[in-house]
Amino acid sequence: MLTTGHTGAMLTSIKLPIVIRAEINLVLVVVTALGLLSRLYGINFPKAVVFDEVYYGQFVSLYTKQVFFIDESGPPLGHMILAFGAYLGGFDGNFIWNRIGAEYSSNVPVWSLRLIPALAGSLCVPLCYLLVVELGYSHLTALGAALLFLMENSLIVQSRFMLLESVLIFFLLLAVVSYLRFHNAQSDSPVRLAWLVLTGVTCACAVGVKYMGLFTYFLLLGLAAVHTWQLIGDRALSNSVVLMQVVSRFLALVVLPLLLYLGFFYVHLTLLYRSGPHDQMMSSAFQASLEGGLARITQGQPLEVAYGSQVTLRSVSSKPMPCWLHSHKANYPIRYENGRGSSHQQQVTCYPFKDVNNWWIIKDPGRQDLVVSSPPRPVRHGDVVQLLHGMTSRLLNTHDVAAPMSPHAQEVSGYIDFNVSMPAQNLWKVDIANREAEQEVWKTILSEVRLIHINTSAVLKLSGSSLPEWGYRQLEVVGDKIYKGYQPSGVWNVEEHRYGTSQEQRERELELHSPTHIDINRNLTFIAKFLELQWKMLTVKHEDSEHKYSSSPLEWITMNTNIAYWLHPASNAQIHLIGNFVTWTLANLALAVYVLLFLSYLLRRRRKIEDIPEATWCQLLQAGVVCAGGWAVNYLPFFMMEKTLFLYHYLPALTFQILLIPVVLEHLHTHMLRCASLRRALHGVVLAGLSSVYLSFRTFSPLTYGQPELSAEQLASLRWRDSWDILFRRR
């Protein structure tokens, strides 16, 4: 316990005033402020849907209403970030995102929806400054990088709307800066580990926004692997220290991003618990786990399929569309259009809509009963069954008759005894494909089942072909005798299920028309839902169509293309994705100069000629890995992608390429130009270059910000390339 005397002594020992000294980099503060000004200025203009806002806005509305959706273009973090902006503005999700240029209604908080991408784009400016400093270059060089990024029109446009490229670039730059901070920090620095952890977090966020983030993530992993290999070779470090360093890097750069990636999906699936428009792309089990939709139908169904069960069988394959095994009172034509004959038996198809003719009864071949006994006798893996069509009482049949659209496979039909020496072949073996997980009993929704024909060993399969008019354009079902391995088109699962209680046909028809009962919910585990959703995102692709503003990667590097983001309906005001022409030209030139420098130094060092100190060579090499490597990994993969591509896909690569300009200039100034007059000449070239960048920025700013409105003559003068599509109204 302190006495009064002790307290007084402590107070007198404190020297007043208490002063805290802090170092503030005013240059960094200024470029940050300029970045905020350039990206946030007037972001509520125009109050209309701009280009891909029509795409992302739909997902934001679904998030607001907590309705499930699937977007195959990328993981959910980017959508969640945009939805968070909508939440901050109090958006209720009630807006129809049906066309570019549609005026936003009063309930849409335009400023809030665009705020987070704009903030991310603004903070990229100081991050460019910090990245160049961490590469070991001067603050003046870093300032040049920040100014070039600041005045890049295409990056400004992309960050001022509800789009994701600026968010992706922010996380990419922050990940690189964090890793360089970690690598450059003293080994005993207390914040060193924090920078490493931040690297892992931001890498995960980059991948979570768009799969494109993987390119830079792998680049950083490669750089970290090289640095770790060098660390292992340092004999000054003990084995325990090396082991701790290796483990910490693996946990921070591999394990942590993986856990965070799973976490993004966990939040995504937790928030989106309601049935939505994309349900049919998912399995029956996934659909049944969502509130509403299929869950209202399937809740409370019997779990185990038994003899006498009434079921609908859904194809596990969603190509060309989800559908259910179906039959109806129509026969195959006696002869097809090509003159080939058929069995003329009842058609069996796959129908993409709910219908009473989708119901089948699981029958024991040894009994005539069509109701479930008490207690029920469950159907197990390997059992032989018959499938009786509920509404027509025809048994599912296949035989050695060519299918109508797939002559290499067998026709599948509902058996009709025409007494023409074509006996019934209607026995099917139940093969549960996922029985390791769901045991031997055939289960509703959960079991994935192959139906194997006893007589011919053919597998009941959706061929994917559409039948002609006589088949009502429904999808063809065949018996495939050469079926091998796991193919979703040959696997089925019970979606709707009830225990049959009516033996008579008329009573059974009434029963089939009534809905299944509701009382119990059955959920999938998160991991099961994650794996299915991730697989769908990677494999299910919407049909890409040609877009007016789509382009090829070869057109990006020289900016031979542009994108009209918004056009005023009554004036010449418009917004285009067009870059700063001078900056793009300088970036290409800097890349070429760097490659020449690198190859020249490499060859001369091979000849034992060292023009620059070892530290400078390592610095130049690391700058090349980060900047030139960042450009390459974010650009070259697009040559191998079979999807519709746009100019904005080039922006992450452009970001790293811009950073090469000041890096190359400083290297030339410090290590190549020995003469003072040459250095002064370079200073003049740099000033002229920056002035040209600024003039180009100002020239195209009306197309960047959409204001002021230009005349037709002024717009025509901005068409610096014949391939640019700039529209205007003559008055």
N, C-alpha and C positions, 0 to 999 in steps of 0.2 A: 504494500500500500504506500502511495506517495504522500509525503508530508507537505505542508504548505511551503516549507523552506526549499524542498527539492523542486517543487513546481516553479517557484520563483527563480531558482537557479537556471532551470531549463529555459524559461521565457527570456531571461537576460542573455542567454547564450545564443539565441536566435538573432541573426543580424537582419535588420530591416533596411531598405525594402527587399522583398524576395523577388529575384529577377530570373526569368526563364528566357534563355537565348535560343532562337531557332533560325535555321538557315532556310531561306525561301528562294528558290530558283525563279526569278521574275520572268525569265524567258519562257520557262515551262508554264507559268501562270498565264502569260500573254497568249501563247499558242493555244492553250486550253480554252481561254475566253473566246478567241477567234473561231475555234472549232465549234463551240456552242452557238455562237452568233450565226455562223454560216449554215449550220444544220437546223437550228431551231427557228430561225427567222421565218415567220409566216407559214408554219407547217399546217395550219388549218385551211390553207388555200391550195388547191381548189376544194370546195365542199362537195366533191363528187368523187365517185369511184375511179381510182387511177390504176390502170393496167392490172397487175396481179393482185391488187386489193380485192378484186372480184373473186379470186380463188381463196385467199387466206381469210377473207371476211366470212365465208361460209363456215369455216372451221371455228372461227371465233364465236359465231352465233351458236353453233352446236355445243361448244364449251360452256357458254353462258347458260345454256339450257341443260347441260350435263347429259347430252345425248351422244351415244357412241358413234364414232366414225373411224375410218381407216384411210390414211394418206400414204400411198406407196412411195412418195418422193422423199420422205425423210422421217426420222424419229420425232417424238412428240414434244421435246423441250421447246423448240421454236414456237410451236402453236401455243404452248402454255404461257410463254413470255408475252406473246401478242394478246392472249386472253387476259393476262394480268393487267395489261394496259387498259383493256376494255372494262375490267372490274374496277380499276381505280376511277374511271370516268362514270361508273354507274350504268353502263350499257346493259339493256335488258335482252339483247339478242334479237329484237324484232326489227329486222330490216332484210329486204330481199336482195341478195347480191346476185343479180341476174345479168348485168351488162356493165361494161366499162363506160364511164361517163354519167351513170345514173346519179342524180342529185341525192345527197344524204338528207334524211329527214331530221327533224329537230331532236329526236331521241338518241341520235348517234353522236357520241362525244369525239368528234374528228381529231381534235388536238390530243386527247388522251390515247386514242388508238395509235397515233403516229409518234407518240412521245418516246417510247423506249427504243425503237430503231434509230430515232434521231439522236438520242443521248449516246447510244452505242457508237454511231458514226462520228459524233463529236469527240468522244474520248479516244478514238483511233488516232487523232492528230497528235496529242501528247505521247501516245504509245509509240508512234513512229520515232519521235524525238528520243525517247528512252531506249528504244531498241538499238538505234545507231550508236548512242553513248555506250551501251553495254557491249557492243561489238568492238569497242576500243577507239572509236573515232572522236574527233573534237566536238565540242558543243556547237561550234559554228556549222560544222557539217551536219550535225543533228538538226539544227535549226533549218537548214536547207531542205532536209528530208520532210520536216513537218510542214514547211511552206508549200512544197510540191504536192503533198497529200491534201493540204488545206484547199488548194485551188484546183483540185481535180473535179471537173464538172460531173462526170459519171458517178463518182462516189458520193457527191452531194445529193444528186437526184435519188440514188438508190436508198439513201439513209433518211429521206424526208417523208417516206410513205410507209404504209403498213406492210413492209417487206422484210425478208430475213437476211439478205446478204450483209448488211452493215453489222448485224448482231453476230453473224458467223465470223466476219473479219475482226471484230473486236475481240472475240475469244481466241482467235488464232494469234493475233499480235500479243495479247496478254499472256498466252501460253509460252510464246517464244521469249518475251521479256522476262517472265518468271524463271524460266529455265536458265537463261543467261545470268540473271541475278544470282541464282543458286550456284552456278558453275564458277562465277567470278568472286563469290564471297569467300572470306577467310574460313578455314576449316573449323575454327573455334567460334565463329559468329553465332549468336543465339537465334538469329532469324533465318539462318541458312536453311534449316529443315522446313520452315514455314514457306519459303519460296518453292521448295521442291513439292510440297503438298499442293500449293496453289497451281503449280504446273499440271499436276494430275487432274485437279478439279477443272481447270479451264480446258484441258484437252477433252475431258468427258463432255463438257458443255458444248464445245465445238462440234463434236460428233453427234451430240444430242440435238443440235439445231439442224444440221444437214449432214448427210453421209460424206459430202465433200470434205468435211473436217478430218476424215480419216487420212487424207493425203498428207497434211501437215503433221498430224499426230505420228504417223509412221516415220516421217522425216526426223522429228524430234526424238523418237525412240532410237533411230539409227545413230543420231548424234550422241545421245546419252550412252548408247552401247559402246561407241568408240572411246568416249571419255572414261567409261567404267573399265574398259580394257586397259587403258593407260594407267588407271588407278591401281589395277591389280598388279601391274608391272613395277609399281613404286616400292622398292625394297626398304625405303625409310619407314613405311607403315607396317605395323604389326598385322598378323593374320586376323586377329579379332576385329581390328579397326576396318580392314578391307572387307571382311565378311559382313560387318554391320552396315557399311556403306552400300554394298551390293544388295543386301536384303531391303534396306530402306528405299533404295531406288526402284527395286522391283515392286514393292508394296505401293509406293506413291505413283508410279508411272504405268503400272499394269493392273494391279488388283483394285486400287481405288477407282480408276476410271470405269472398270467393269462393274463394280458395285453401284457407282453413281448412275451408270447407264441403265442398270436394272431398276434403280430407284426412280428414274424418270418415267419408266413404263408403269411402275407401281402406282405412282401418283396419277398418271394418265388414266389407268384402268379403274382406279378408285373414284376419280371425279366423274368419269363417263360411265355411269352405271345404268343408264336408261337405253332402251331399244331405239335404234335409229335407222336411217336410210341405207346404211352399209351392212346391215346384219347378215344379209343373204350371202355375202362373201365368206362368212365364217361358218364353222361347223355347227351342227345342231346343238352340241353340248355348250359351245360358246354362246350361242343365241339364247339358250335356256337360262344362262347365268345372268342375263340382263333383265332389268325390270321392264315389264310390258312386252309387247310383241309375242314372240314364240313362248316366252316364259308363262304368259297367261294361258297358253294352250297346254303346255307340257307339265306344268307343276301338278304334282299329285298323281302322275301316271304310275302304274306298276313298274317297278324297276326291272324285274326279270321277265323276259319273253317266254311264254309257255305255249304248249299245244292248245290251240283255240284262240290265241291272241289275235286281235285285229290291229294291224300296224300300217303305217306309211313308211316306205323305204326311200330315203334320200341319198342320191349319189354323193360320195365324199368329194368328188371332183366338182369344181365350180366352173369348169370350162366346157362349152362356151358360156354356160350360165347354170346356176343351181336348178336342180329339177328332181322330180319324184317318179318312181316306177309307176306306170299308168297303163290302163287298158280301157277300152270302150267298145260299144256295139257297132263295130265296123271291121270288115275283113280286109286283108291284103288283096289287091287286085289279082285277078287270075293271071294276067301277064303285065309286066312292066313296060315302060316306054321303049326299051331296047329289045323287046320281044322275049325276054327271059321270063320263065314261069315261076310262080310262087306256090305256096301250100294253100293259099286262099283261106287261111285260118284267121282267127281274131287278132287284130293288131295289138302289140305291146310296145309302148313308147316310154319316153321320159318327158314329163310335162312340167314346165317351169312355173306353174301356179298351183295354189291349194285347190283341191277338187275332190269331190266324194269318190270319183273313180280312181283315186290314188290308194284306196284302202285294200289291203290283202289280208287273208286269214292264214295263219300258220297251222297246217294240218298234219296230223300223224298219218303216214301212208297206211298203217295197219288198222286204222279205225275210221268210222264214218262221222264221228262227233266233230262238230264245228264250234263247240263251246269249251270254256276252260273248266276243268274238273276241280273238285275240292278234295284235297288240297291241289293247287296247280302243279302240273308236271313241267318244270323248266326245260327249255331247249339248250343243249350243251354243244360245245365244239365237237365236230365230227358226226353229229346226228344227221339223219336223212329225213327231209321234210318235203311236203308239197305246199305250194303257195296258191291258194284259191282266191280268185278275184272277187271281192265282196259284192259288187253290184251285178255281175254277169255270171258268177259261179263257174267261170272257166279256170282251169288249172294252168299255171305257168309252164310252158313247154318250149323245148328247142329240139332241133333235128337237123339232119344233114341236107338242109336246103339253104341255098345261098341267101344271105340277108339282102334286103332291097337296095341299100346304098353302099354296102360293104360286102361285095361278093366273096371276098376271101374269108369271111366269117359266117357263122350260122344264123339263120333267122330265129327270132324268139317270138312266140305267139301264145295266145290263149287257146288251149286244145279244143277242137271241135271234131267229133267223130263223124266224118263223112263216109265211113265204111268203104274206103278206097285203099286198103292195105297200107295205111300210114298209122301205125299204132301210137298210143300215147307214150311220150318220153318226158315225164314230168316229175322225176325225182331229183332232188338237189341236196348236196351235202353242205352243211353249215361249217364254214372255216373262219374262225374268229382270228383276224390278223393281229390284233393287239391283246391277245389273251394273257401275255405275261403281266400286263398291267391290270386287266379286268377279269382275270381268272377264266374258268372254263364255261361259265354260264353266259348265255346271250343276254346282254343288258340293253335297256332302252337308252338311246342317245350315246352312251359311252362306248359300246362295242362297235368295232369296225369289222364288217363281215363280208367275206367272199362267198358267193353261191356257186358251187361247182356242180355241173351237170353230171349225173351218175353214168349215163350211157356213153357220152362222148368226151367227158373230162373238160368240156368247155366252161369258161367262166362267164357269168352274166356281167355284161360290160356296156357302158355308155360309149358309143362310137364317136359322138360329137357331131355327126352329120344330121342335117335337117331333112325330114321326109318331104315329098312333093305335096301338092294340094290334097291328094287322096288321103294323106296322113296328117292333114291339118297343120302342116309345117312343124309338127312336134319332132323331138329329137329321137334318133334311132337307137334302139337297144339291140345288142347282138350277143351271140355266144362265141367267145374267142377261144379257139383251141390252142393258140400259140402264146397265150398269156403267160408272162414270166415276171417274177419279182413282185414288188409292190407298186401298183399303179392305181392312183386315186379313182380313175374311171372304172375300175373293176371292183371297187369297194363301196359298201352301202352301210348306212346305219338307220336304225329304227328311230324315227322322230316323234310321231304321234302313236300312242299305244293305249289300248284298253283291253280288258278281259271280256271276250265275247260271251254273251248270255243267251243269244237267240239262235235256235237251230233252224227255224223256218225262214225262207228267203224273204218274204214280205216283212216280217218282224226285224230281220237283220238289216234290211235297207233303211228302215226307220231308225234303227240303232246307229247305223253309220252316218246318218245325217245329223245326229245330235252331237253337241260338243263334248269333249272329254272334260272330266271334273277337275277342280282346282282345290288344293289345300296345302301342299308341301313344296318348299323351294329346295333345289339341289344346285350347289355351286361348284365350279371348277376351282382348283388351286391357282394361285397367282402364277406359279411357274408354268403350269399347263397353258394358261391364257397367254402368258408372255411368249412362249415358244410358238404357239399357233399364230399370234399376231405378227411376230417377227418374220416367220416363214411366209405369211401372206404378203407382207410389205416387200420382201425380197423377190418373190416369185410371181405375184399377181400384178400384171402390168396392164394398164388401160391402153387401148389402141391409140397410138400416137398419130395425129393427123398433121398435115402440113399447116404451118401458121404463116401468116403474112410476114411476120418479123423474125421468123426462125433463121438461123444462120449456121455456118460451119466454122470450126475453130480457125481455119486459115484466114477467114475474113476478120477475125477479132484482132489479131496482132497488129494489123495496119488500120484498124477501124474502118473497114469498107462497108460497115453496116451500122444501122441505128435502130432505135425502137421508139415509136410514137406512144408515149404513156398516156397523154390526155390532150384532147382538142376541145376548145370551147365551142359550144353548139352554134353560137351566133357571131363570133369574132375570130380574129387570127391568133388569139392567146392560145398557147400550147406548150406542152412539156415533152421533151425528148431525152432519151438516154443517149447522149453524145458526150464523149470524153473531151478532155483538153488536148487538142491536136498536137500542140507543142510538147506537152509532157509525154504523150505516147511515143512521139518520134524520138525524144531524148532517152526514154526508157529502152527502146529498141537499140539505139546507138550505144548506150551504156552496157547493155547485155553483150553486144558484139565485141566491144572493147575489152570487157572483163574476160570473155572467153579467149581472146587473142593474148591478153596479158597472162592468163593462167597457163595456157599451152606454151607460151614463150618461156616463162619462168620454169615450167616443169621440164622442158627439154634442156634448158641451160643448166638446171640443177643436176640433171642426169649426167651432164658433161662436167660436173664438179665446178660449175661457174655460178657463184652465189652473188647475184646483183644486189640483193636486199638482205638485211639481217634475218635470222631465223624467226625472231619474234614477229617481224613484219609479215613474213611469209605465212606463219600460222594465223595471224590476224586476217590476212587476205583470204586464206583458205576457209576460215570459219565464216567470214562474210559471204563467200561464195556459196557455202553449204546452205546458209540461212536465206540469202536473198535470191541468188540464181537457182538454188535448189528449191526454194519455196515457189518460185515462178514455175519451174519445170514440173513439180509434182502436182501443182494445181492447174496446169494447162494441158500437158501431154496426154493424160488419161482420157480426155474428151475425144481424142481421135479414135478410141476403141469403143465408144458408147453408141449404142443404137437407140437414141431417143431424140426428141425434139430439143434442140439447143438454141440458146439465146445469148446475146452479147453480155448480159449480166453474169453469166457463168464464168466469164473471164476476170471479173473484178478481184477475187482473191489472188489470182496469179499476178495481176497488174499491181496490186499493193506491194508485193515483194519486189517486183521489177522496178518500181519507182525508187525504192530504197537503194538500189544499185547506183543511181545517178550520183548522189553526193559521195558515196563510197569510192567510186572510180575517180571522181574529180579530186578528192583529197589525196588518193594514192598518186595520181599523176602530179599533183602540185608538190607533194613531199618527196617523192622518190624518183620521179622521171625527169622533171624540169629542173635542171641544175642552175640554169641562167636566170638572173633576176628579171631580165626583160621578158623572158618567156613566161615567168610567173605573173608578171604584171599583165601580160597579154591574156593569160588564162583568167585573171580577175575580171578583165573587161568582158571576156566571153561569158563568164558566169553571170555577171550583172545583166548583160544583154539577154541571156537565156531566161533569167528570172523575170525580166521585164516582158519578154515575149510570152512567158507562161501567164503572167498577170493579164496582159492584153487579150490573150486567147480566152482566159476565164471570163473577163468582162464582156467580150464579144458574144459568147454563147450563154451568158447568165440569163437573158430573157427566156431561153429555152430550158434552162435549168430550174428557174423559179416560176415560170409561167407568167411573169409580168416584168416590165410593162409590155403591153401588146405592141407588136411590130407591124409595120405595113407589109404589103405583099412584096414590094421591092426590097425591103430590108430582109425579109425571110429568104427571098431568092438569093441574096448576097451571102447568106450563111450556108448555102449548099456548096461546101468546099469539095465534096466528092459527088460525082454523078450518081453513085449508088445510094446516096442518102435520100430518104423519103421524107421530105419536109413539105407539108401541105399548107396552102394558103388560099384565101378568098380574095379575088380581085374586086375592087369597088369602083 
